[in-house]
Amino acid sequence: MNNGSWFDVGLATQWTATGLREGTNTLEVRAFDDAGNSNIAVVEFTYERPSGLEDAAIWIAIGVAVIAGAVLAVYLLYQKRT
């Protein structure tokens, strides 16, 4: 990532980037086949750090979803008892 060192993720199909810098980032992926042949794919993307307001909106949405789930669970338990 961003001209850093290569590191092996094995057979993983997912990877989480950490330490992204704001602005343009470059990700290079190198894959090998059983014969030892390799190929490199390069992806450039832009990362913008979310503002505090966006973070708050996400946490509010999560809180509402948790409360709604709890209310639904209590309602379903009540319905099951009656």
QUINORRA-V620167 format. One record per residue. N is the residue number from 1. OMEGA is omega as a letter, one per 30 degrees, with the letter a starting at -180 (none if undefined). NEAR is the number of other ideal C-beta (glycine too) atoms within 12 Angstrom. Layout:
N&OMEGA&NEAR / N&OMEGA&NEAR
This chain:
1&l&25 / 2&l&20 / 3&l&11 / 4&a&15 / 5&l&8 / 6&l&15 / 7&a&13 / 8&l&12 / 9&l&17 / 10&a&10 / 11&a&9 / 12&l&11 / 13&l&8 / 14&l&8 / 15&l&14 / 16&l&10 / 17&l&19 / 18&l&11 / 19&l&11 / 20&l&20 / 21&l&18 / 22&a&13 / 23&a&13 / 24&l&15 / 25&l&22 / 26&l&21 / 27&l&23 / 28&l&20 / 29&l&21 / 30&a&16 / 31&l&19 / 32&l&16 / 33&a&9 / 34&a&7 / 35&l&6 / 36&l&8 / 37&l&10 / 38&l&14 / 39&a&12 / 40&l&14 / 41&a&12 / 42&l&15 / 43&l&15 / 44&a&14 / 45&l&17 / 46&l&13 / 47&l&19 / 48&a&13 / 49&a&12 / 50&l&14 / 51&l&11 / 52&a&10 / 53&l&10 / 54&l&13 / 55&l&13 / 56&l&13 / 57&l&14 / 58&a&15 / 59&l&15 / 60&l&14 / 61&l&14 / 62&l&14 / 63&l&14 / 64&l&14 / 65&l&14 / 66&l&14 / 67&l&14 / 68&l&14 / 69&l&14 / 70&l&14 / 71&l&14 / 72&l&14 / 73&l&14 / 74&l&14 / 75&a&14 / 76&l&13 / 77&l&12 / 78&l&11 / 79&a&10 / 80&a&9 / 81&a&8 / 82&none&7
